[in-house]
Amino acid sequence: MAAENSPVATMTFEQALGELEGIVTKLEGGQTPLEDSINLYARGEELKKHCETLLKSAEARIEKITLSADGKAKGVEPLDVDK
């Protein structure tokens, strides 16, 4: 996979998640030599952290619509996200 050589910090969420899914598949297959498994695991951790950072950033930009008592939209406020 060409993405395996890409710097994680420059990857989109979709690219990082796709590569992470590929790594999980390889590791679950049990056919990867130990040294390669260790390297894949380390790359997976880096991808996971990057995906989490991108998701938190996206959550911070999401707003929810607030409604008035009569059910009409009255504005927006930040989305409450559990940390």
C-alpha positions in Angstrom: 0.0 0.0 0.0 1.5 3.3 -1.1 -0.1 5.2 1.8 2.1 3.3 4.2 5.0 5.5 3.3 3.0 8.8 3.6 3.6 11.0 6.6 0.6 10.5 8.9 0.3 14.2 9.7 -0.6 15.0 6.0 -3.2 12.3 5.6 -6.9 12.9 5.5 -9.2 11.1 8.0 -10.3 8.7 5.2 -6.8 7.9 4.1 -5.6 7.3 7.7 -8.6 5.2 8.6 -8.3 3.1 5.4 -4.6 2.4 6.1 -5.5 1.6 9.8 -8.1 -0.9 8.6 -5.6 -2.6 6.4 -3.1 -2.9 9.2 -5.7 -4.4 11.5 -6.6 -7.0 8.7 -2.9 -7.9 8.3 -2.3 -8.3 12.1 -5.5 -10.3 12.6 -4.4 -12.6 9.7 -1.5 -13.8 11.9 0.8 -14.3 8.9 3.0 -11.3 9.4 6.5 -11.8 10.8 7.0 -10.5 14.4 9.3 -7.6 13.4 6.8 -6.5 10.7 3.9 -6.9 13.2 5.7 -4.6 15.7 6.2 -2.0 12.9 2.7 -2.3 11.7 1.4 -1.9 15.3 3.4 1.3 15.8 2.2 2.7 12.5 -1.4 1.8 13.6 -1.0 3.6 16.9 0.2 6.7 15.0 -2.8 6.5 12.6 -5.2 6.0 15.4 -4.0 9.1 17.2 -4.2 11.1 14.0 -7.8 10.0 13.4 -8.7 10.9 17.0 -7.2 14.4 16.6 -9.1 14.9 13.3 -12.4 13.8 14.8 -12.0 16.0 17.9 -11.3 18.9 15.5 -14.4 18.2 13.5 -16.5 17.8 16.6 -15.4 21.2 17.8 -16.7 22.8 14.6 -20.2 21.1 14.7 -23.0 23.2 16.0 -26.5 22.0 17.0 -29.7 23.9 16.1 -31.6 25.2 19.1 -35.4 25.4 19.0 -37.8 27.8 20.6 -40.7 26.7 22.7 -42.9 26.6 19.6 -40.5 24.2 17.8 -39.0 26.8 15.4 -35.3 27.2 14.9 -33.9 30.1 17.0 -30.2 29.7 16.5 -27.2 27.5 17.0 -24.9 26.6 19.9 -21.8 24.4 20.2 -22.4 20.7 20.3 -21.9 19.1 23.7 -19.4 16.4 23.3 -18.4 14.0 26.1 -14.6 14.0 26.6 
